[in-house]
Amino acid sequence: MTAAPLRKIRQRQARDVADLCTLDDAARLLLAPDQSPTDYLAALIGAGRRADAVRVLAHALPPREAVWWACVCIRATLPPDAPEPVLSALEAARAWVFQPSDANRRAAYASAQATDFQHAASWAAVGAFWSGGSMAPAGAPDVPAPDGLAGKAVAAAVILAAVTRQPEQGNQRLAAFLDSGLDIAAGGNGRLTETLSGSGAGGAGEGDTR
């Protein structure tokens, strides 16, 4: 795990983050009193609970950084023949990261609907939509997204990106994805140093969100 301070994580107590996540008893047993999110992530990773670490990090990052993380992971595992709706959903999520307007947030949700919510990119786009603002249609009374909903979408996106193709490589990919997410949490761009699609496609060429 990176030794750099995870300056993008604003919460002081790991329990505040864990309470937003869907974690089993074994993961919660690793929580300690007054533990920081950084120390809890280290404990989960050290215990080999990488999917749980993904869930915690997805909730600990601010929504914009979390959605960017999902985009980096998806791009690294995207096959060369990815269908156009999937590519559009990924691009819509990325567009919201670079310009987090309400119009882009709603466009991201529309792009996720076009995929029937069946791909990791769908959930990156949903994470953008659930990042804030209203979940109701434009012009309707506001329905704020519950706390933690964007984190759940991002966690789903990252985990799906790890296991959808060649699931036997899922654990290896989760390890690489966690390195990426921790780099983002430390203020980096999360760039993955190699393509993880298993086909030579995808991108280690993501840019910075800043």
Secondary structure, 3 states (H helix, E strand, C coil): CCCCCCCCCCCCCHHHHHCCCCCCHHHHCCCCCCCCHHHHHHHHHHCCCHHHHHHHHHHHCCHHHHHHHHHHHHHHHCCCCCCHHHHHHHHHHHHHHHCCCHHHHHHHHHHHHHCCCCCHHHHHHHHHHCCCCECCCCCCCCCECCCCHHHHHHHHHHHHHHHCCCHHHHHHHHHHHHHHHHHHHCCCCCCCCCCCCCCCCCCCCCCCCC
